[in-house]
Amino acid sequence: MSEKVVRKTFSKETFSKINLGKSREIGMIGFIVIISIFVQMRNPNFLTLENINDLLKNTAILSILSVGMMLVMITRGIDLSIGATLALSGMIASLTVSANPNLSPIIAIGIGIGVGIVCGAVVGGLVSKGGIYPIIATLGMMNVYRGLTFMSSNGKWVSAQQMPVSFKAIATSSILGINTLIFVAIVVYIIIYYFINHTRTGRKIYAVGSNPESAEVSGINNKRILFMVYTIMGALAGLAGVLWVSKFASAQGDTASGYEMSVIAACVLGGVGMSGGSGTIPGILIGSLLLGILNNALPLINVSTFWQNAIQGAIILIAIIVNTIVKRRVDKKNLSRRKI
């Protein structure tokens, strides 16, 4: 299909959403600044280099997963299986390195990504080829992958003592003076940013999410796009699985249980619309950072666990309300254009 047709399908409505999203992102940055100042006044240790470094390391895995979830949500989907995919990938990688202590960490990462790709491809096949609703397909596969994780380890843990030092060093080492977790997250963001903004396939993802029927009429293979985004999501979950077990030096059957909700929350905070067709890399970066700041800051100011959950839930709800208002503004603006 020609570049001209793709650009036409990637319509003015989508660009309107992105432009309004930029204003929203500026507001989110201002909100982050306000929260940071408030927390710093309550606890001077918040904005120290050590705490900021810890905050970024703890947010790196969340942000990597948020990139993949954004692609899925842009196509009007959702993936509830990523926590289980992360656990299965991390478990298989850790079992492999514990049995082969001299195995290169790069190969271990490749194993995790490979497992994730298979898991994502299965989900993508069910959604694209099988026509199963994403929430049903991913909910079912979540339980399958979680069961496979327990089966592969016979219900046991892989502890730090069983992991070679080189594998555990993945999360603690540095590349160009930057912690490896943060460095990998930066690389992922750069690659996906270029992919969705400067390639024809990236624009097709937005086109499918904005108007699936028009995209199909224009010659876009919707099924192929859906299969691709779920496979990418799986690959990123597999990568995150290796980084997770290396960071915590432990692989368990219930690793990252429920973590998919945090990823979805980061996307929602970042302005990714549940109705599809909208979402930006800067937006989910800000959303991930905001969620990371909340997780880091609230304990520092001695907020109880109950109130931490309540505060986070309230902020996410506010973000959803703002997203709804933004969408209504976009729809109203586009309706006015059509009348003209």
PyMOL commands that set and color helices and strands:
alter all, ss='L'
color gray80, all
select helices_A, chain A and resi 3-9+12-42+49-74+82-99+105-128+134-153+160-162+165-172+180-198+200-210+212-217+222-248+259-269+281-300+305-339
alter helices_A, ss='H'
color red, helices_A
select strands_A, chain A and resi 174-175+178-179
alter strands_A, ss='S'
color yellow, strands_A
deselect
rebuild
show_as cartoon
